[in-house]
Amino acid sequence: MLGAACGGAPTSGVASIGSTTSPNVGASPGSAGESADFTNALKYARCMRGHGEPDFPDPQNPGGFSTGALARLDTASPKFVSAENICRRRLPNDGQPTPAELQQAIDEGLRFARCMRAHHVEFPDPGISGDHMTINFNDIADPNSPQYLAAAQVCKTTPSS
């Protein structure tokens, strides 16, 4: 699955994550699943930009979409919601996670939040809204600070426990 794919129309400052925080659940590095997931994520990003969201980021390979870049988007704006409704079809299962993928996203989101706090960065635990995991970015001081970026680099590469 794609990393940190947006879904729905959450309130401003809250990102909705409809899949896992790491790409390719069940795919080994370099596998066809990983390549297809990245290609689909790239098509999704291009579609979002083409439908009125010029600042929508490209995904990282591996790593999915940058939470900092997603946090800067107004996901509640009519323009974003319209683009997301058009582009969602580019994502596997129309961007909707399976129950197992949602649980994986929750587990990974909790691991990431705990790791960030262990590296002295205030980071909220994820919440759940329907079939999406949410993160309130209003509770994060500065996702572009050197301390945040260093901790995020460590935490995204820390193996799950």
Residue pairs with C-beta under 8 A, 6 or more apart in sequence:
1 19
1 20
1 23
1 24
1 25
1 37
1 92
1 97
1 101
2 19
2 20
2 23
2 37
2 40
2 41
2 44
2 59
2 64
2 65
2 91
2 92
3 19
3 20
3 21
3 22
3 23
3 41
3 59
3 60
3 62
3 63
3 64
3 65
4 15
4 17
4 19
4 21
4 64
4 65
4 66
4 67
4 70
5 17
5 18
5 19
5 41
5 44
5 64
5 65
5 91
5 95
6 15
6 16
6 17
6 18
6 65
6 70
6 73
6 75
6 84
6 95
7 16
7 17
7 18
7 84
7 88
7 95
7 96
7 132
8 16
8 18
8 84
8 129
8 130
8 132
9 75
9 76
9 80
9 81
9 84
10 16
10 75
10 76
10 129
10 132
10 134
11 76
12 74
12 75
12 76
13 71
13 136
13 137
13 138
14 75
14 134
14 135
14 136
14 137
14 138
15 67
15 70
15 71
15 75
15 134
15 135
15 137
16 75
16 129
16 132
16 133
16 134
17 105
17 109
17 126
17 132
17 133
17 134
17 135
18 95
18 96
18 97
18 131
18 132
18 133
19 91
19 95
19 97
19 101
19 105
20 64
20 97
20 101
20 104
20 105
20 108
21 64
21 105
21 108
21 109
21 112
22 62
22 63
22 64
22 108
22 156
23 34
23 37
23 38
23 41
23 59
23 61
23 62
23 63
23 64
24 31
24 33
24 34
24 37
24 62
25 100
25 101
25 104
26 33
27 33
27 34
27 37
28 34
29 62
34 61
34 62
37 92
38 59
38 61
38 62
40 90
40 91
40 92
41 59
41 64
41 65
41 91
42 58
42 59
43 90
44 87
44 88
44 90
44 91
44 95
45 56
45 57
45 58
45 59
45 65
47 83
47 86
47 87
47 90
48 56
48 83
48 84
48 87
49 55
49 56
51 82
51 83
51 86
51 87
52 79
52 80
52 82
52 83
53 73
53 79
53 80
53 83
55 69
55 72
55 73
56 73
56 83
57 65
57 66
57 69
57 70
59 65
60 66
63 156
67 135
67 137
67 143
67 152
68 143
68 144
68 148
68 152
71 137
71 140
71 143
73 80
74 80
75 81
75 84
88 94
88 95
96 131
97 105
97 131
97 132
102 131
102 132
102 133
105 126
105 133
106 126
106 128
106 133
107 160
108 160
109 125
109 126
109 133
109 135
110 125
110 126
111 155
111 158
111 160
111 161
112 123
112 155
112 156
113 123
113 124
113 125
113 126
115 151
115 154
115 155
115 158
116 122
116 123
116 148
116 151
116 152
116 155
117 123
119 147
119 150
119 151
119 154
119 155
120 147
120 151
121 140
121 141
121 147
121 148
121 151
121 152
122 139
122 140
122 141
123 139
123 140
124 135
124 136
124 139
124 140
126 133
126 134
126 135
127 133
127 134
127 135
127 136
128 134
137 143
140 148
141 148
142 148
143 149
143 152
